Amino acid sequence: MTMKSRRQAREYALQSLYYADSIKSPAGENVARYTEEFKRELGELFPFCEDLVRGTEKNLSAIDKLVSTYAKNWTVARMSAVDRSILRMATYEMVFSPERTPIPAIIDEAIELAKKYSTENSSKFINGLLDQLKKERK
């Protein structure tokens, strides 16, 4: 698997998580809605994308507790929906995913997503928070 294609899978997962967060519906429903398009676009990487979305959703309350612990002077609810979705997905991948992607790769991908979809300050905020969170991986 190439990094570019894994990045694309993460982008699709982010879109689903962001959309679900915005309309307050389960993210899994969004994957189901876009399944054919996602499968066509991602091919063999669709299961990776689906795992990011469903795993993030399944562990959401534990993820939000972890993010809140490390987000000094911030609540998860106060974060922008994009930043919140990026942090949730990266936290799932770092702490809960069985895949064991190297932590520096996860953090780099989250920063790149923030640069592309959010603000310069967001990428710095996400980097700092995920850097602290990396000690949670068991």
C-alpha positions as protocol buffer text, in pm:
chain_id: "A"
residue {
  index: 1
  type: MET
  ca { x: 0 y: 0 z: 0 }
}
residue {
  index: 2
  type: THR
  ca { x: 132 y: 339 z: -88 }
}
residue {
  index: 3
  type: MET
  ca { x: 120 y: 636 z: 145 }
}
residue {
  index: 4
  type: LYS
  ca { x: -73 y: 834 z: -115 }
}
residue {
  index: 5
  type: SER
  ca { x: -350 y: 577 z: -128 }
}
residue {
  index: 6
  type: ARG
  ca { x: -363 y: 544 z: 251 }
}
residue {
  index: 7
  type: ARG
  ca { x: -387 y: 924 z: 266 }
}
residue {
  index: 8
  type: GLN
  ca { x: -679 y: 910 z: 25 }
}
residue {
  index: 9
  type: ALA
  ca { x: -847 y: 648 z: 247 }
}
residue {
  index: 10
  type: ARG
  ca { x: -795 y: 874 z: 547 }
}
residue {
  index: 11
  type: GLU
  ca { x: -946 y: 1167 z: 354 }
}
residue {
  index: 12
  type: TYR
  ca { x: -1257 y: 964 z: 274 }
}
residue {
  index: 13
  type: ALA
  ca { x: -1280 y: 853 z: 639 }
}
residue {
  index: 14
  type: LEU
  ca { x: -1243 y: 1215 z: 752 }
}
residue {
  index: 15
  type: GLN
  ca { x: -1524 y: 1320 z: 519 }
}
residue {
  index: 16
  type: SER
  ca { x: -1755 y: 1057 z: 668 }
}
residue {
  index: 17
  type: LEU
  ca { x: -1663 y: 1145 z: 1026 }
}
residue {
  index: 18
  type: TYR
  ca { x: -1698 y: 1518 z: 963 }
}
residue {
  index: 19
  type: TYR
  ca { x: -2033 y: 1475 z: 793 }
}
residue {
  index: 20
  type: ALA
  ca { x: -2164 y: 1250 z: 1071 }
}
residue {
  index: 21
  type: ASP
  ca { x: -2046 y: 1498 z: 1334 }
}
residue {
  index: 22
  type: SER
  ca { x: -2210 y: 1787 z: 1148 }
}
residue {
  index: 23
  type: ILE
  ca { x: -2551 y: 1621 z: 1119 }
}
residue {
  index: 24
  type: LYS
  ca { x: -2526 y: 1424 z: 1445 }
}
residue {
  index: 25
  type: SER
  ca { x: -2575 y: 1083 z: 1285 }
}
residue {
  index: 26
  type: PRO
  ca { x: -2365 y: 766 z: 1311 }
}
residue {
  index: 27
  type: ALA
  ca { x: -2060 y: 777 z: 1084 }
}
residue {
  index: 28
  type: GLY
  ca { x: -2117 y: 418 z: 977 }
}
residue {
  index: 29
  type: GLU
  ca { x: -2433 y: 527 z: 799 }
}
residue {
  index: 30
  type: ASN
  ca { x: -2223 y: 764 z: 590 }
}
residue {
  index: 31
  type: VAL
  ca { x: -1985 y: 488 z: 486 }
}
residue {
  index: 32
  type: ALA
  ca { x: -2288 y: 280 z: 392 }
}
residue {
  index: 33
  type: ARG
  ca { x: -2427 y: 570 z: 189 }
}
residue {
  index: 34
  type: TYR
  ca { x: -2099 y: 617 z: 2 }
}
residue {
  index: 35
  type: THR
  ca { x: -1991 y: 253 z: -5 }
}
residue {
  index: 36
  type: GLU
  ca { x: -2005 y: 202 z: -379 }
}
residue {
  index: 37
  type: GLU
  ca { x: -1824 y: 529 z: -453 }
}
residue {
  index: 38
  type: PHE
  ca { x: -1565 y: 466 z: -182 }
}
residue {
  index: 39
  type: LYS
  ca { x: -1508 y: 106 z: -297 }
}
residue {
  index: 40
  type: ARG
  ca { x: -1463 y: 221 z: -655 }
}
residue {
  index: 41
  type: GLU
  ca { x: -1224 y: 500 z: -559 }
}
residue {
  index: 42
  type: LEU
  ca { x: -1025 y: 315 z: -292 }
}
residue {
  index: 43
  type: GLY
  ca { x: -1033 y: -43 z: -417 }
}
residue {
  index: 44
  type: GLU
  ca { x: -832 y: -264 z: -182 }
}
residue {
  index: 45
  type: LEU
  ca { x: -798 y: 24 z: 67 }
}
residue {
  index: 46
  type: PHE
  ca { x: -1171 y: 46 z: 132 }
}
residue {
  index: 47
  type: PRO
  ca { x: -1148 y: -186 z: 438 }
}
residue {
  index: 48
  type: PHE
  ca { x: -885 y: 48 z: 589 }
}
residue {
  index: 49
  type: CYS
  ca { x: -1115 y: 348 z: 538 }
}
residue {
  index: 50
  type: GLU
  ca { x: -1414 y: 159 z: 675 }
}
residue {
  index: 51
  type: ASP
  ca { x: -1214 y: 50 z: 982 }
}
residue {
  index: 52
  type: LEU
  ca { x: -1112 y: 411 z: 1054 }
}
residue {
  index: 53
  type: VAL
  ca { x: -1473 y: 527 z: 1042 }
}
residue {
  index: 54
  type: ARG
  ca { x: -1637 y: 238 z: 1225 }
}
residue {
  index: 55
  type: GLY
  ca { x: -1355 y: 206 z: 1480 }
}
residue {
  index: 56
  type: THR
  ca { x: -1365 y: 577 z: 1557 }
}
residue {
  index: 57
  type: GLU
  ca { x: -1741 y: 562 z: 1597 }
}
residue {
  index: 58
  type: LYS
  ca { x: -1730 y: 250 z: 1814 }
}
residue {
  index: 59
  type: ASN
  ca { x: -1471 y: 401 z: 2051 }
}
residue {
  index: 60
  type: LEU
  ca { x: -1600 y: 759 z: 2039 }
}
residue {
  index: 61
  type: SER
  ca { x: -1663 y: 814 z: 2410 }
}
residue {
  index: 62
  type: ALA
  ca { x: -1320 y: 672 z: 2508 }
}
residue {
  index: 63
  type: ILE
  ca { x: -1155 y: 874 z: 2230 }
}
residue {
  index: 64
  type: ASP
  ca { x: -1323 y: 1196 z: 2342 }
}
residue {
  index: 65
  type: LYS
  ca { x: -1212 y: 1132 z: 2703 }
}
residue {
  index: 66
  type: LEU
  ca { x: -851 y: 1088 z: 2588 }
}
residue {
  index: 67
  type: VAL
  ca { x: -859 y: 1394 z: 2364 }
}
residue {
  index: 68
  type: SER
  ca { x: -1011 y: 1601 z: 2647 }
}
residue {
  index: 69
  type: THR
  ca { x: -737 y: 1484 z: 2882 }
}
residue {
  index: 70
  type: TYR
  ca { x: -464 y: 1619 z: 2655 }
}
residue {
  index: 71
  type: ALA
  ca { x: -641 y: 1925 z: 2513 }
}
residue {
  index: 72
  type: LYS
  ca { x: -536 y: 2183 z: 2768 }
}
residue {
  index: 73
  type: ASN
  ca { x: -801 y: 2453 z: 2812 }
}
residue {
  index: 74
  type: TRP
  ca { x: -1013 y: 2303 z: 2533 }
}
residue {
  index: 75
  type: THR
  ca { x: -1320 y: 2084 z: 2534 }
}
residue {
  index: 76
  type: VAL
  ca { x: -1389 y: 1852 z: 2245 }
}
residue {
  index: 77
  type: ALA
  ca { x: -1716 y: 2038 z: 2184 }
}
residue {
  index: 78
  type: ARG
  ca { x: -1529 y: 2371 z: 2143 }
}
residue {
  index: 79
  type: MET
  ca { x: -1301 y: 2238 z: 1868 }
}
residue {
  index: 80
  type: SER
  ca { x: -1394 y: 2291 z: 1506 }
}
residue {
  index: 81
  type: ALA
  ca { x: -1574 y: 1992 z: 1354 }
}
residue {
  index: 82
  type: VAL
  ca { x: -1282 y: 1932 z: 1116 }
}
residue {
  index: 83
  type: ASP
  ca { x: -1020 y: 1937 z: 1392 }
}
residue {
  index: 84
  type: ARG
  ca { x: -1237 y: 1721 z: 1615 }
}
residue {
  index: 85
  type: SER
  ca { x: -1283 y: 1465 z: 1337 }
}
residue {
  index: 86
  type: ILE
  ca { x: -910 y: 1456 z: 1256 }
}
residue {
  index: 87
  type: LEU
  ca { x: -819 y: 1414 z: 1623 }
}
residue {
  index: 88
  type: ARG
  ca { x: -1077 y: 1143 z: 1676 }
}
residue {
  index: 89
  type: MET
  ca { x: -963 y: 945 z: 1374 }
}
residue {
  index: 90
  type: ALA
  ca { x: -593 y: 978 z: 1460 }
}
residue {
  index: 91
  type: THR
  ca { x: -660 y: 884 z: 1822 }
}
residue {
  index: 92
  type: TYR
  ca { x: -847 y: 574 z: 1710 }
}
residue {
  index: 93
  type: GLU
  ca { x: -561 y: 478 z: 1482 }
}
residue {
  index: 94
  type: MET
  ca { x: -295 y: 542 z: 1747 }
}
residue {
  index: 95
  type: VAL
  ca { x: -464 y: 386 z: 2050 }
}
residue {
  index: 96
  type: PHE
  ca { x: -743 y: 150 z: 1947 }
}
residue {
  index: 97
  type: SER
  ca { x: -671 y: 24 z: 1595 }
}
residue {
  index: 98
  type: PRO
  ca { x: -537 y: -331 z: 1571 }
}
residue {
  index: 99
  type: GLU
  ca { x: -334 y: -229 z: 1264 }
}
residue {
  index: 100
  type: ARG
  ca { x: -39 y: -70 z: 1453 }
}
residue {
  index: 101
  type: THR
  ca { x: 56 y: 194 z: 1198 }
}
residue {
  index: 102
  type: PRO
  ca { x: 374 y: 372 z: 1313 }
}
residue {
  index: 103
  type: ILE
  ca { x: 280 y: 667 z: 1532 }
}
residue {
  index: 104
  type: PRO
  ca { x: 495 y: 923 z: 1341 }
}
residue {
  index: 105
  type: ALA
  ca { x: 307 y: 829 z: 1022 }
}
residue {
  index: 106
  type: ILE
  ca { x: -31 y: 875 z: 1191 }
}
residue {
  index: 107
  type: ILE
  ca { x: 71 y: 1215 z: 1331 }
}
residue {
  index: 108
  type: ASP
  ca { x: 215 y: 1328 z: 995 }
}
residue {
  index: 109
  type: GLU
  ca { x: -104 y: 1224 z: 816 }
}
residue {
  index: 110
  type: ALA
  ca { x: -322 y: 1409 z: 1071 }
}
residue {
  index: 111
  type: ILE
  ca { x: -110 y: 1724 z: 1029 }
}
residue {
  index: 112
  type: GLU
  ca { x: -140 y: 1702 z: 650 }
}
residue {
  index: 113
  type: LEU
  ca { x: -518 y: 1662 z: 675 }
}
residue {
  index: 114
  type: ALA
  ca { x: -535 y: 1965 z: 904 }
}
residue {
  index: 115
  type: LYS
  ca { x: -324 y: 2171 z: 662 }
}
residue {
  index: 116
  type: LYS
  ca { x: -548 y: 2072 z: 373 }
}
residue {
  index: 117
  type: TYR
  ca { x: -888 y: 2099 z: 542 }
}
residue {
  index: 118
  type: SER
  ca { x: -840 y: 2335 z: 838 }
}
residue {
  index: 119
  type: THR
  ca { x: -603 y: 2616 z: 941 }
}
residue {
  index: 120
  type: GLU
  ca { x: -231 y: 2652 z: 1000 }
}
residue {
  index: 121
  type: ASN
  ca { x: -295 y: 2688 z: 1372 }
}
residue {
  index: 122
  type: SER
  ca { x: -502 y: 2370 z: 1363 }
}
residue {
  index: 123
  type: SER
  ca { x: -210 y: 2168 z: 1231 }
}
residue {
  index: 124
  type: LYS
  ca { x: 7 y: 2293 z: 1518 }
}
residue {
  index: 125
  type: PHE
  ca { x: -265 y: 2221 z: 1775 }
}
residue {
  index: 126
  type: ILE
  ca { x: -323 y: 1869 z: 1637 }
}
residue {
  index: 127
  type: ASN
  ca { x: 51 y: 1798 z: 1628 }
}
residue {
  index: 128
  type: GLY
  ca { x: 96 y: 1903 z: 1990 }
}
residue {
  index: 129
  type: LEU
  ca { x: -202 y: 1709 z: 2116 }
}
residue {
  index: 130
  type: LEU
  ca { x: -119 y: 1388 z: 1927 }
}
residue {
  index: 131
  type: ASP
  ca { x: 245 y: 1412 z: 2034 }
}
residue {
  index: 132
  type: GLN
  ca { x: 130 y: 1400 z: 2397 }
}
residue {
  index: 133
  type: LEU
  ca { x: -126 y: 1129 z: 2324 }
}
residue {
  index: 134
  type: LYS
  ca { x: 126 y: 888 z: 2170 }
}
residue {
  index: 135
  type: LYS
  ca { x: 219 y: 755 z: 2514 }
}
residue {
  index: 136
  type: GLU
  ca { x: -128 y: 602 z: 2535 }
}
residue {
  index: 137
  type: ARG
  ca { x: -51 y: 334 z: 2277 }
}
residue {
  index: 138
  type: LYS
  ca { x: -20 y: 3 z: 2450 }
}
